[in-house]
Amino acid sequence: RRCPGVPAAAANILECKKYLSCKIKNNQSSTAQCGKSRCCAAQEGTEHMKKYWELFIAFARVGVMTFGGGYAMIPILERELIDKRGWTTNEELMDYYAVAQCTPGVIAMNTATFIGYKLYGVLGGIIATMGVIFPSLVIITAIAGVLTNFADVPAVKSAFAGIRVCVCVLIFNAVVKLWKKAVVDKATLVLFLAVFILSVFLDISPIAFVVLCAAAGIVFTKTGVRGK
């Protein structure tokens, strides 16, 4: 029911605000008690579309700027998801990368799926994954037919050489940032050195390293070694 003398559009806005306040106050997942109207349903639908679209665009920006694979995307993920939007933290991002390393699939896609799922559930995971692969799909499709014709051109070779250098810098910056957050005491330093030496001299699967380090982290915490 509209208030007398209040225009219909304004009344609908007031109605929606009243409904949303009621829903928040009562911590409701169901909307029956608050008398949800068509206006409010439409507004909620619009809000959902906006957040899913923002999620898609954020990961599409990551996808279009990522050169050199999953590790090179860490600085871009930090800028887009942590600095700009506050959707995750550096610690969580490292955890997602560790899990993504152990699961089948490309690291960038797995990480996008985990973050999207954390934010908006299953649909969020799907949309984030689509966002991160969409730019690569379009770009690779566009250049696949002509790349072989230009692969031997000196200018193209020089361009790829420059891109490889840039990728090395991006990965190095990511490693430095991860180091500051991960290696925080003597126990983590010893663990880092052990994994580094083993990975250099032995051909061991990264999954084995992740599992062993997870077990070591549990042992260090229970025995009180962490923090010393």
Disulfide bonds with the S-S distance in Angstrom:
Cys16-Cys39 2.41
Cys22-Cys34 2.21
